[in-house]
Amino acid sequence: MRRIGRSLACLAIIVGGALSLPQGVSAHALLIASTPAAGATLSEPPSQVVLTFGEAPDPKLTTVRVLDTSGADQADGPVQAVAGEPDKLTVRLKPLPDGVFTVAWRTVSTVDGHVAAGSFAFGVGTPPPAPSGEPQGGPAVSDISPSASLARWLFFVGLIALFGAGFLGFAIEPHPPRSIAGMAAVGWAVSAVGTLAVIGVQWLEASVDFETFLGSSLGTGALERLGAALVAGLLVAWLWRRSDSGRWRFGLVAAAAAAAMLVDVLNGHAASGSSWILQVGVQWVHIAAVGVWVGGLAALLVAVRGLPTAEKARAVRIFSTWAGLGLGAVIGTGFLRALSEVQTIGALFGTSFGIVVILKTMGLGMLALLGATNRFFNVPAAARTLRGLRRVGSVELAIGATVLAATAVLANLAPPSASGTTPEPEQRPVVALGSDFGTSVKVSLLVQPGAAGFNQFSATVTDYDTGAPISAPSVALRFQLASRSGVGASTLDLPATGSGRFSARGGNLSLDGIWNVTATVDGPSGSVEVPLVLATQVEKQPTDISAAPGTPTIYTMHLPDQSTVQVYLDPGTPGSNALHVTFFDPAGTELPIPSATIAITPDGSAGSVVVPRLLEPGHFTTDLTVSAGGLALDFIGQAPGGDPIHAHLEVKVEP
């Protein structure tokens, strides 16, 4: 019968595992998409920001601020849920001028009650700073909270002790001693303190008043936890008052503890994702099995105090069988939950969550070895002596408490499955800035996507002094390729799309290169021409940077055909500089390029086209004056009998 029981338990674990493999699992309400997208550059200001999360956020516990460069909030109204889409939130915006805006958000998941926060930037008429590479959720979501972990640890320890006492009194001891009822009372008290601590920490982390907290998803979860704790407390009090408590009363206590476990699981990581019902079942079995194994062991050591007897030896043997089943269930369900939440070997060894999983697994392995020692050495000797069982069991309980501490930490960490879905920011468009010779008009031309071929051209025209939009029926653009001769000019009319805004689509950037663009604006005082410079986008070019004190920094860009372009500014500080550009073939020999064109575009300023001096074939130089800040450089050399070679470099000139 024991073998049949073990086989059925293993079969249940395998079937449960097959059914509960992860299917789009997530945890923590992390941002996975937004409109506008992170890093986007818009030609027209948006009327709202829409945020999409990995699981449903609580609008009542969410804040979204849309900050301009002065720190003023441009949000116009409260955060609202998107009808029919619980994973999305939206906030209306005030009319936005051109500029860069930062969306700073903070929310609480309705599933597991965890706080997540982050930020991203978008631009209107101007590109935002280059992204840092961090996910939109930001680093704040994975911080380990000592107070939250301690609260969870108290809750787990008390609940495991409560369940273990009820299980032993119901399933193993025919006449449970009163000391087991006392252990149940202590376990309930510790779990009740842990429950109150978990609720208190969630309230503090939500940073809202009590009324708002109570009316939110956190308040609902808190009431569920308090209700489960109250029912368990009433049953423990009933158990304690009866000196002749029967086994069925202990069974009710174990059932109440199991119900409290289920409430906690329904408010944790397992309750997220498309297969949450199966995941909740696996996690519930996992915790209950720990209660049988570790909690039951604690109750057994309380029950077999004193000299050995035949009845105590029988209880030890029965518990040993149950402990083996509990161990198998813990290992099987733990593996499935780790597979669901960690998913990859890299995440196992490369994330805080994965490292804690490894530590927890090591603790479970030590518990398994100690359990085997009891099983094969101390259980057979229980009729003669209980000393070995007590010693090894005490060590097991100490390690078990440590494993529960790791479990408490995991409950407050975002698992790797919650990340990795954040989309890459949109490609930065090309922006050309300029003003007319008389400094009466400013033009900002946004070109998306900015590569050779068809593009969307969006121009913003403003008064040079006041920045007020200038109304006109259209803006005419004239394109002339500066980096190659023999290509005729083309024109494109941009009809008005709003006050001072003009837009149209065209294939005028027909070739890769550096372009001179002239924008003709019919203003209040007549027509003015605004010269602009732009270079088409190129694929990302790996760049080696060689820096040494006292010498200019050398940048070497690797092009798709294995050729390279080497660039340095001498001295590389604000003021007068000599810019050197050298083209090399794949073998590292200077390419005999007879001529080159350079576009120089400082951040936030108009660009210029430079024809450098030829020092020797393939090596060019030009003098220029630079200011502190970002500097975009495009170099195009016409190889003999070949296509143009285009290298793009962005540097930051430090004062």
C-alpha positions in Angstrom: 0.0 0.0 0.0 2.9 2.3 0.7 4.4 1.7 -2.7 1.0 2.3 -4.4 0.5 5.5 -2.4 4.0 6.8 -3.4 3.4 5.8 -7.0 0.1 7.7 -7.1 1.7 10.7 -5.5 4.5 10.8 -8.1 2.0 10.3 -10.9 0.0 13.3 -9.6 3.1 15.4 -9.5 4.1 14.5 -13.1 0.6 15.1 -14.4 0.3 18.4 -12.6 3.7 19.4 -13.9 2.7 18.6 -17.5 -0.5 20.7 -17.1 1.1 23.6 -15.4 4.1 24.4 -17.6 4.4 28.1 -18.1 2.2 29.8 -20.7 2.9 33.5 -20.7 3.6 33.7 -17.0 4.2 37.1 -15.5 4.4 38.6 -12.0 4.5 42.1 -10.7 2.7 44.8 -12.8 5.7 45.6 -15.0 5.4 47.9 -18.0 5.6 46.0 -21.3 4.3 48.7 -23.8 3.3 52.3 -23.9 1.7 54.8 -26.3 3.8 56.9 -27.0 6.5 54.3 -27.0 9.7 54.7 -25.0 12.2 56.7 -27.0 9.5 57.8 -29.6 9.7 61.1 -31.4 6.3 62.4 -32.4 5.5 65.0 -35.0 2.2 65.8 -33.3 1.6 66.1 -29.5 -0.4 63.1 -28.0 -3.6 63.7 -26.2 -3.0 60.9 -23.7 -0.5 58.3 -22.4 -1.6 54.7 -22.4 0.4 52.2 -20.4 0.2 48.4 -20.8 1.4 46.1 -18.0 2.2 42.5 -17.7 -0.7 42.0 -15.3 -3.6 44.1 -14.1 -2.6 47.2 -12.2 -4.8 48.9 -9.6 -5.8 52.3 -10.9 -6.6 53.5 -7.3 -2.9 52.8 -6.3 -1.3 54.1 -9.5 0.3 57.4 -10.1 1.4 58.6 -13.6 3.3 61.9 -14.0 4.3 63.4 -17.4 7.1 65.8 -16.7 8.5 68.4 -19.0 12.1 69.5 -18.8 11.3 72.1 -16.1 9.7 69.4 -13.9 6.1 70.5 -14.4 3.5 67.8 -14.6 1.5 67.8 -17.9 -1.0 65.2 -16.9 -4.6 66.5 -17.1 -6.7 64.4 -14.7 -6.5 61.1 -12.8 -5.3 57.8 -14.0 -8.1 55.7 -15.5 -8.5 52.1 -16.5 -9.1 51.3 -20.2 -12.6 49.8 -20.6 -12.4 46.1 -21.3 -8.6 46.0 -21.0 -7.7 45.5 -17.3 -3.9 45.5 -18.1 -4.0 49.0 -19.5 -4.2 52.4 -17.8 -4.5 55.9 -19.4 -4.0 59.5 -18.4 -5.1 62.6 -20.3 -2.5 65.2 -21.3 -2.5 69.0 -21.5 -1.6 70.5 -24.9 2.1 69.7 -25.2 4.6 72.0 -26.9 7.7 70.7 -28.7 10.2 69.2 -26.3 11.1 66.1 -24.3 8.8 64.6 -21.7 9.4 62.0 -19.0 6.6 59.6 -18.0 7.2 58.5 -14.4 4.8 55.8 -13.2 4.2 53.8 -10.0 1.6 51.1 -9.6 0.5 48.1 -7.5 -0.5 44.8 -9.0 -4.1 43.6 -8.3 -2.8 40.0 -8.5 0.1 39.9 -6.0 0.0 43.3 -4.4 3.6 44.2 -5.3 4.8 47.7 -6.1 6.4 48.4 -9.5 7.8 51.7 -10.7 9.7 53.1 -13.7 10.0 55.9 -16.2 10.7 56.5 -19.9 10.9 59.5 -22.2 9.4 60.5 -25.5 9.8 63.6 -27.6 7.5 66.0 -29.5 9.2 67.5 -32.5 12.6 66.6 -31.0 14.1 63.2 -30.1 14.6 62.3 -26.4 18.0 61.4 -25.1 19.3 58.0 -26.2 18.0 55.2 -24.0 20.3 53.8 -21.3 19.3 50.2 -22.1 17.4 49.6 -18.8 14.0 48.0 -19.1 11.0 50.3 -18.8 10.1 48.9 -15.4 13.3 50.2 -14.0 15.4 48.7 -11.2 13.1 49.6 -8.3 10.8 46.7 -8.9 13.3 44.0 -7.9 14.6 45.5 -4.6 14.5 43.2 -1.6 12.4 44.7 1.2 13.7 43.4 4.6 10.5 44.4 6.3 8.3 42.7 3.7 10.5 39.6 3.8 10.4 39.4 7.7 6.6 39.8 7.7 6.3 36.9 5.2 8.8 34.8 7.1 6.7 35.1 10.3 3.6 34.3 8.4 5.1 31.2 6.8 6.7 29.9 10.0 3.5 30.3 12.0 1.3 28.8 9.3 3.6 25.8 8.8 3.6 25.1 12.5 -0.2 25.5 12.7 -0.7 23.1 9.7 1.8 20.6 11.1 0.1 20.5 14.5 -3.3 19.9 12.9 -2.0 17.3 10.5 -0.1 15.3 13.1 -3.1 15.3 15.4 -5.5 14.2 12.6 -3.5 11.8 10.6 -0.9 10.2 12.9 -1.7 10.5 16.6 -4.8 8.4 17.6 -4.9 10.3 20.9 -3.2 13.7 20.3 -1.5 15.1 23.4 -2.5 18.5 24.7 1.0 19.8 23.8 0.0 19.5 20.1 -2.9 21.9 20.8 -0.5 24.2 22.5 1.8 24.1 19.4 -1.2 24.9 17.2 -2.0 28.0 19.4 1.6 29.2 19.2 1.7 28.7 15.5 -1.6 30.6 15.0 -0.3 33.5 17.1 2.9 33.8 15.0 1.0 33.5 11.8 -1.5 36.2 13.0 1.4 38.6 13.7 2.8 37.8 10.3 -0.6 38.4 8.6 -0.9 41.8 10.3 2.7 42.6 9.4 2.2 41.7 5.7 -0.9 43.9 5.5 0.9 46.7 7.3 3.9 46.6 5.0 1.7 46.6 1.9 -0.2 49.6 3.2 3.0 51.5 3.9 4.5 50.6 0.4 1.3 51.7 -1.3 1.7 55.2 0.2 -2.0 55.9 0.4 -4.4 56.7 3.2 -6.3 53.9 4.9 -9.6 54.6 3.2 -8.0 54.4 -0.2 -6.1 51.2 0.8 -9.2 49.5 2.1 -11.1 50.3 -1.2 -8.3 48.9 -3.4 -7.3 45.4 -4.4 -4.8 45.4 -1.5 -7.7 46.1 0.9 -9.6 43.1 -0.6 -6.6 40.9 -0.1 -6.1 42.1 3.4 -9.8 41.3 4.4 -9.3 37.8 2.9 -6.2 37.3 5.0 -7.8 38.5 8.1 -10.9 36.4 7.5 -8.8 33.2 7.1 -6.8 34.1 10.2 -10.0 34.7 12.3 -11.5 31.3 11.3 -8.3 29.5 12.1 -8.1 31.4 15.5 -11.6 30.4 16.4 -10.9 26.7 15.7 -7.6 26.8 17.6 -9.4 28.4 20.6 -12.1 25.6 20.4 -9.4 23.0 20.2 -7.5 24.5 23.2 -10.6 24.6 25.4 -11.3 20.9 25.0 -8.8 18.7 27.0 -10.1 15.6 25.2 -10.0 17.0 21.6 -10.7 14.4 19.0 -8.7 13.9 15.8 -11.4 15.6 13.7 -11.0 18.9 15.5 -7.3 18.8 14.6 -8.4 18.1 11.1 -10.5 21.2 11.0 -7.5 23.2 12.3 -5.3 21.7 9.5 -8.0 22.6 6.9 -8.2 26.2 8.2 -4.4 26.5 7.9 -4.6 25.1 4.4 -7.3 27.7 3.5 -5.0 30.4 4.8 -2.2 29.0 2.6 -4.6 29.2 -0.4 -5.5 32.8 0.3 -1.8 33.7 0.3 -1.2 31.8 -2.9 -4.1 33.6 -4.6 -2.4 36.9 -3.7 1.0 35.9 -4.9 3.1 35.1 -8.0 1.3 31.9 -8.9 -2.0 33.8 -9.5 -0.7 35.6 -12.5 -0.5 34.3 -16.1 -2.8 32.5 -18.4 -2.5 29.1 -16.6 -3.0 30.6 -13.1 -5.5 28.0 -11.9 -3.0 25.2 -12.4 -0.1 27.3 -11.1 -2.1 28.1 -7.9 -2.8 24.4 -7.5 0.9 23.5 -7.8 2.0 26.3 -5.4 -0.7 25.3 -2.9 0.5 21.7 -2.9 4.0 22.9 -2.5 3.3 24.9 0.7 1.0 22.2 2.1 3.7 19.6 1.5 6.2 21.8 3.4 3.6 21.9 6.2 3.4 18.1 6.3 7.2 17.6 6.2 8.6 20.5 8.3 5.5 21.4 10.3 4.7 17.8 11.0 8.3 17.1 12.1 8.0 20.0 14.6 4.7 18.6 16.0 6.2 15.1 16.1 9.2 16.3 18.2 6.7 17.9 20.6 4.5 14.8 20.8 7.4 12.2 21.4 9.0 14.1 24.3 10.1 11.8 27.2 11.1 8.2 27.2 10.5 6.0 24.1 7.3 3.9 24.0 5.7 1.6 21.4 3.1 4.1 20.7 5.7 6.9 20.1 7.7 4.5 17.8 4.6 3.8 15.8 3.9 7.5 15.4 7.5 8.0 14.2 7.2 5.3 11.6 3.9 6.6 10.2 5.2 10.1 10.1 8.4 8.9 8.3 6.2 7.6 5.4 4.2 10.9 5.2 7.5 12.9 5.4 8.8 10.9 2.4 5.6 11.7 0.4 5.9 15.4 1.5 9.5 15.5 0.4 8.6 14.2 -3.0 5.8 16.7 -3.4 8.0 19.6 -2.3 10.8 18.7 -4.8 8.4 18.1 -7.7 6.2 21.1 -7.3 9.2 23.3 -6.4 10.9 22.3 -9.7 7.8 23.1 -11.6 7.3 26.5 -10.0 11.0 27.3 -10.5 10.8 26.3 -14.1 7.7 28.5 -14.5 9.3 31.6 -12.9 13.0 31.3 -13.8 12.6 29.7 -17.2 16.3 29.9 -18.4 19.7 28.8 -17.0 21.0 32.4 -17.6 18.2 33.8 -15.4 18.9 31.1 -12.7 22.5 32.2 -12.3 22.2 35.9 -13.4 19.3 37.3 -11.4 18.7 37.8 -7.7 15.6 35.7 -7.9 17.5 32.8 -9.5 20.3 33.0 -6.8 17.7 32.8 -4.0 16.2 29.8 -5.8 19.6 28.1 -5.8 20.1 28.8 -2.1 16.6 27.5 -1.3 17.3 24.3 -3.3 20.6 23.8 -1.4 18.6 24.1 1.8 16.1 21.5 0.6 18.9 19.2 -0.4 20.3 19.4 3.1 16.9 18.7 4.6 16.6 15.7 2.3 19.9 14.3 3.5 18.9 14.8 7.2 15.5 13.2 6.5 17.3 10.2 4.9 19.4 9.9 8.1 16.3 9.8 10.2 14.6 7.4 7.9 17.3 4.8 7.7 18.9 5.1 11.2 16.8 6.9 13.8 13.3 5.7 12.8 14.2 2.0 13.2 15.8 2.8 16.6 12.8 4.8 17.8 11.5 2.0 20.0 14.8 2.0 22.0 15.9 5.7 21.8 14.6 8.9 20.5 17.8 10.9 21.1 19.1 10.7 17.5 15.7 11.6 16.1 15.5 14.7 18.3 19.0 15.9 17.4 18.7 15.4 13.7 15.1 16.7 13.7 16.2 19.9 15.6 18.8 20.6 12.9 16.2 20.0 10.2 13.9 22.5 11.8 16.7 25.1 11.9 17.4 24.6 8.3 13.7 24.6 7.5 13.4 28.0 9.1 16.2 29.2 6.8 14.5 27.7 3.7 11.3 29.5 4.7 13.3 32.8 4.9 14.4 32.2 1.3 10.8 31.6 0.4 9.8 34.8 2.0 12.4 36.7 0.0 11.2 35.1 -3.2 7.6 36.1 -2.5 8.8 39.8 -2.6 11.1 39.5 -5.7 10.0 39.9 -9.3 10.8 36.6 -11.0 12.7 36.6 -14.3 9.4 35.6 -16.1 8.1 39.0 -15.3 10.7 40.8 -17.4 12.2 40.4 -20.9 9.0 41.4 -22.6 9.7 45.1 -22.7 9.9 46.3 -26.3 12.9 47.9 -27.7 12.6 51.7 -28.0 11.7 53.0 -31.4 14.6 54.0 -33.7 15.6 57.6 -33.3 14.5 59.7 -36.2 16.5 62.3 -38.0 15.9 65.9 -36.9 17.2 68.9 -38.7 17.1 72.4 -37.1 17.7 75.8 -38.7 16.7 79.4 -39.0 16.6 82.0 -41.8 19.5 84.5 -42.3 17.5 87.3 -40.7 16.7 85.2 -37.6 13.0 85.7 -37.8 11.9 82.0 -38.2 12.9 78.7 -36.8 12.2 75.4 -38.5 12.5 71.9 -36.9 12.2 69.1 -39.5 11.5 65.6 -38.3 12.2 62.8 -40.7 10.9 59.3 -39.9 12.3 56.7 -40.2 15.2 58.8 -41.6 16.7 56.1 -43.9 17.1 56.4 -47.6 13.8 55.9 -49.4 10.3 57.0 -48.5 9.9 59.1 -45.3 7.4 61.1 -43.3 8.5 64.8 -43.2 7.1 66.8 -40.4 8.0 70.5 -39.9 7.4 72.8 -37.0 7.7 76.5 -37.8 7.9 79.1 -34.9 8.9 82.7 -34.4 12.6 83.0 -33.7 12.2 85.3 -30.7 8.9 84.3 -29.1 8.6 80.6 -30.1 5.0 81.2 -31.2 3.8 79.0 -34.0 3.7 80.6 -37.4 0.7 79.9 -39.6 1.1 79.3 -43.3 -0.7 77.4 -46.0 2.3 75.1 -46.6 6.1 74.7 -46.3 8.1 73.9 -49.5 11.2 71.7 -49.1 14.0 71.5 -51.7 16.4 68.6 -51.5 20.0 68.6 -52.9 22.4 65.7 -52.3 25.7 67.3 -50.9 27.8 64.2 -50.7 27.6 63.2 -54.4 27.5 65.2 -57.6 25.3 64.6 -60.6 22.1 64.1 -58.6 19.3 66.5 -59.5 17.3 68.4 -56.9 13.7 67.6 -55.9 10.9 69.4 -54.0 8.1 68.4 -51.6 5.2 70.6 -50.3 4.2 70.0 -46.7 0.5 71.0 -46.2 -0.5 72.5 -42.9 -1.7 70.0 -40.3 -2.1 72.4 -37.4 -0.9 75.7 -36.0 2.7 75.9 -37.1 2.8 72.3 -38.1 3.2 70.8 -41.6 3.6 67.2 -42.8 3.8 65.0 -45.9 5.3 61.8 -47.1 7.8 61.6 -49.9 10.7 59.7 -51.5 13.0 62.7 -51.8 15.8 61.1 -49.7 16.3 58.6 -52.6 20.0 57.9 -51.8 22.0 57.4 -48.7 24.1 60.5 -48.0 24.3 64.0 -46.6 21.5 66.4 -47.9 21.1 70.1 -48.0 17.4 70.9 -47.5 16.0 74.4 -48.0 12.6 75.1 -46.3 10.6 77.9 -47.9 8.1 79.4 -45.5 5.5 82.0 -46.5 5.3 84.1 -43.3 3.6 87.3 -42.3 6.5 89.4 -43.7 6.8 87.4 -46.9 8.7 84.3 -47.9 11.9 83.2 -46.1 14.3 80.4 -46.7 15.7 78.3 -43.9 18.7 76.1 -44.7 18.8 72.6 -43.1 21.3 69.8 -43.1 20.5 66.1 -42.5 22.2 62.8 -43.0 20.3 59.6 -43.7 20.2 56.8 -41.0 22.7 53.9 -41.3 22.7 50.6 -39.5 24.3 50.5 -36.1 28.1 50.4 -36.5 30.2 48.7 -33.8 32.7 51.3 -32.5 36.0 50.7 -30.7 37.1 53.5 -28.4 40.7 54.0 -27.5 41.3 56.6 -24.8 44.5 57.5 -23.0 45.4 60.4 -20.7 46.9 63.3 -22.6 46.0 62.0 -26.1 42.9 62.4 -28.2 40.3 59.7 -28.0 40.3 57.5 -31.1 37.0 56.1 -32.5 37.1 53.2 -34.9 33.8 52.3 -36.6 33.4 48.9 -38.2 31.3 48.9 -41.4 29.3 46.0 -42.8 31.8 45.3 -45.6 34.6 44.8 -43.0 36.2 48.2 -43.8 36.7 50.7 -41.0 36.7 54.5 -40.4 39.0 56.0 -37.8 38.1 59.4 -36.3 39.6 61.6 -33.6 39.2 65.2 -32.4 42.4 67.0 -31.4 42.4 68.0 -28.6 38.8 66.9 -28.1 37.8 69.7 -25.7 35.5 72.7 -26.2 37.1 75.3 -28.6 39.2 75.0 -31.7 39.8 71.4 -32.8 41.2 69.5 -35.7 39.0 66.7 -36.9 40.8 63.7 -38.5 39.1 61.0 -40.6 40.8 58.0 -42.1 39.2 55.3 -44.2 40.7 51.7 -44.1 40.0 48.6 -46.2 39.4 45.2 -44.5 43.1 44.5 -44.4 43.8 47.7 -42.5 45.3 49.6 -45.4 44.3 53.2 -46.1 41.7 53.3 -48.8 42.7 55.7 -51.6 39.5 57.8 -51.4 40.1 61.1 -53.2 37.2 63.1 -51.7 34.9 63.1 -48.7 32.0 65.1 -47.2 31.3 65.6 -43.5 28.1 66.7 -41.7 28.5 68.1 -38.2 25.4 68.5 -36.1 25.7 69.7 -32.4 22.9 68.7 -30.1 20.0 71.2 -30.3 21.7 73.2 -33.0 21.7 73.5 -36.8 24.0 71.2 -38.7 26.6 72.2 -41.3 28.3 70.5 -44.3 32.1 70.5 -44.5 34.4 69.5 -47.3 37.6 68.4 -45.6 41.2 68.8 -46.8 42.9 65.7 -48.2 46.2 65.0 -46.3 46.9 61.8 -48.2 44.6 59.3 -50.0 42.0 58.2 -47.5 43.1 60.6 -44.7 41.1 63.9 -44.3 41.1 66.7 -41.9 39.2 69.9 -41.2 39.3 72.6 -38.5 36.2 73.3 -36.5 35.1 74.9 -33.2 33.0 72.8 -30.9 31.1 73.4 -27.7 30.6 71.1 -24.7 27.9 68.5 -25.2 26.8 66.0 -27.8 28.0 66.1 -31.4 26.8 63.9 -34.3 29.3 63.4 -37.2 28.6 61.8 -40.5 31.4 60.9 -42.9 30.9 59.9 -46.5 33.7 59.0 -48.8 33.4 58.1 -52.5 35.4 55.0 -53.1 36.9 54.7 -56.6 34.6 52.6 -58.7 32.5 51.7 -55.7 29.5 52.8 -53.5 29.8 55.6 -51.1 31.1 54.7 -47.6 29.0 56.2 -44.8 30.1 56.2 -41.2 28.1 57.8 -38.4 29.5 58.7 -35.0 28.1 60.4 -31.9 30.5 61.8 -29.4 30.2 63.9 -26.2 32.7 66.7 -25.8 33.5 67.1 -22.2 34.6 70.5 -20.8 
